[in-house]
Amino acid sequence: GTVAKPTPPPGRFLHGLSGQHVLFTLKIIDGSDPFRRLLGVAEHIRPVTGGKKTATGRQGILPVELSGNLGDEPWGLEYRTADVFLLINEKLSFLRDQLRADPLVCLLIYPQVVRQILKQALADGPEDDSPDAWQTRWLGFARQLHPEGLAAPHHEDAEEQDEWIRDVVNQFCRQHELLDRLIRRVGEAGWEELI
């Protein structure tokens, strides 16, 4: 079709795509030009139904994938163009499900993940003002989470940035009741002497 009158082609179903986190690139070409001149490009387009949604119906900002490239590390982060991925060592594939349910696993992994991503986002800054840049999305998430709703300090004061990140991570733990859930689990397991 054309920009003025888009016409979906028949047989639009895509089969054989691997992975849960598929992104598309859309290219607009001048069909009247014999050289098929490129008029515009939109990258990192997410399918409307792509990816799993959270319990609240929102698309998550931290996709989780198994990886065979972590050596002996249990988890790591991979910063891609459009997203940050939490990689779980494929030898510990059970952790993928534990991340949602086990307070011990959550408490040991997620606070450090959030801290590392925010430090990287502040160090990089968004490449542009695009709302789809992972840095923009993560800093927006952190601002909503911050107990006073403060935006990230973008100046060079590392101490102020660290304090802002600490406030966000602490609020993340509080909002998800990570410490309380862990204490309950320890009590249920009879490990009170560890506290």
C-alpha positions in Angstrom: 0.0 0.0 0.0 0.9 3.6 0.2 1.3 6.1 3.1 -2.0 7.7 2.2 -3.8 4.3 1.8 -2.0 1.4 3.6 -3.1 -2.0 2.4 -2.0 -5.0 4.5 -0.5 -7.7 2.3 -2.0 -11.2 2.4 -0.2 -13.8 4.5 1.2 -11.5 7.1 1.9 -14.3 9.6 5.5 -14.8 10.5 6.6 -18.4 11.3 9.9 -19.6 12.6 10.9 -16.5 14.6 12.9 -17.6 17.6 13.2 -15.9 21.0 10.6 -14.1 23.1 11.9 -10.6 22.4 11.5 -9.8 18.7 11.9 -6.3 17.4 11.2 -5.1 13.9 12.6 -2.4 11.6 10.2 -0.6 9.3 11.6 0.9 6.1 9.6 3.3 3.8 10.6 3.1 0.2 9.6 5.4 -2.7 7.9 2.9 -5.0 7.8 5.3 -7.9 11.6 5.8 -7.9 13.3 3.1 -10.1 16.1 3.0 -7.6 13.6 2.4 -4.7 15.0 5.3 -2.7 14.7 4.9 1.1 12.5 7.6 2.6 12.5 6.7 6.3 13.4 4.1 8.8 11.9 3.2 12.2 13.9 0.8 14.3 13.2 -1.3 17.4 9.4 -1.6 16.9 7.8 -3.9 19.4 4.9 -6.0 18.3 1.7 -5.2 20.2 1.3 -8.7 21.5 5.0 -9.5 21.7 6.6 -10.5 25.0 5.0 -11.5 28.3 3.1 -8.8 30.2 3.3 -8.3 33.9 0.4 -9.0 36.3 -0.7 -5.4 35.9 -0.9 -5.8 32.1 2.2 -3.7 31.4 5.2 -4.7 29.2 8.2 -5.4 31.4 11.4 -3.5 31.0 13.8 -6.3 31.9 13.5 -9.3 29.6 15.1 -12.5 31.0 17.0 -14.9 28.8 19.0 -18.0 29.4 22.7 -17.7 28.3 25.5 -20.1 27.8 28.1 -17.4 27.7 28.3 -16.5 31.4 31.0 -19.0 32.4 30.6 -19.6 36.1 28.7 -16.5 36.8 25.0 -17.1 37.8 23.6 -14.0 36.1 24.7 -11.0 34.1 23.3 -8.0 32.2 23.5 -7.4 28.5 22.9 -3.9 27.2 21.4 -4.1 23.7 20.2 -1.2 21.6 16.6 -1.2 22.7 16.6 -3.2 26.0 18.7 -4.4 28.9 18.5 -8.2 29.3 18.9 -10.1 32.5 20.9 -13.2 31.5 20.6 -16.3 33.6 23.3 -19.0 33.3 21.7 -21.8 31.3 23.2 -24.2 33.9 20.8 -22.5 36.4 17.7 -22.5 34.2 15.5 -23.1 37.3 16.4 -19.5 38.4 14.3 -18.1 35.6 11.1 -19.3 37.4 12.5 -18.6 40.9 12.9 -14.9 40.0 9.2 -14.5 40.1 8.4 -16.5 43.2 11.3 -17.0 45.5 12.0 -14.0 47.8 15.5 -15.2 48.5 16.4 -15.3 44.8 14.7 -11.9 44.3 16.5 -10.3 47.2 19.9 -11.6 46.1 19.5 -10.6 42.4 17.1 -7.8 41.7 18.4 -5.0 43.9 21.8 -5.3 42.4 20.4 -5.6 38.9 18.4 -2.3 39.4 21.5 -0.6 40.9 23.8 -1.6 38.0 21.3 -0.7 35.3 20.7 2.8 36.8 24.4 3.4 37.1 24.9 2.5 33.5 21.9 4.6 32.4 23.3 7.7 34.2 26.8 7.0 32.8 25.5 6.7 29.2 22.6 9.0 29.3 20.0 8.4 26.5 21.5 8.6 23.0 18.7 10.8 22.1 15.4 12.0 23.6 13.6 8.9 22.3 11.1 7.5 24.7 12.0 4.1 23.5 15.7 4.3 24.5 16.3 1.8 27.3 18.0 4.6 29.3 15.0 6.8 29.1 12.6 4.0 30.1 14.7 2.9 33.1 15.3 6.5 34.3 11.5 7.1 34.0 10.8 3.9 35.9 13.2 4.9 38.6 11.7 8.4 38.9 8.2 6.9 39.4 9.7 4.6 42.0 11.7 7.2 43.9 10.0 8.0 47.2 9.9 11.7 46.4 9.4 11.3 42.7 12.8 12.9 42.0 14.4 12.7 38.5 17.9 11.4 38.3 20.6 13.9 39.0 22.4 14.2 35.6 25.4 16.4 36.8 28.8 15.0 37.6 28.2 14.6 41.4 28.7 10.9 41.8 27.8 11.0 45.5 24.4 12.5 44.8 23.8 10.0 42.0 24.7 7.1 44.3 22.3 8.4 47.0 19.5 8.8 44.4 20.1 5.2 43.2 20.2 4.0 46.8 16.8 5.6 47.4 15.3 4.0 44.3 16.7 0.5 45.1 15.5 0.8 48.7 12.0 1.8 47.5 12.0 -1.1 45.0 12.8 -3.5 47.8 10.1 -1.9 50.0 7.5 -1.9 47.3 8.0 -5.6 46.5 8.4 -6.4 50.3 11.5 -8.4 49.5 13.0 -8.2 53.0 9.7 -9.0 54.7 9.0 -11.9 52.4 12.5 -13.3 53.0 12.1 -13.0 56.8 8.8 -14.9 56.5 10.4 -17.6 54.4 13.2 -18.0 56.9 10.7 -18.4 59.7 8.7 -21.0 57.7 11.8 -22.9 57.0 12.9 -22.8 60.7 16.1 -20.9 60.0 15.4 -18.2 62.6 18.9 -18.6 64.0 20.3 -17.1 60.8 18.6 -13.8 61.4 
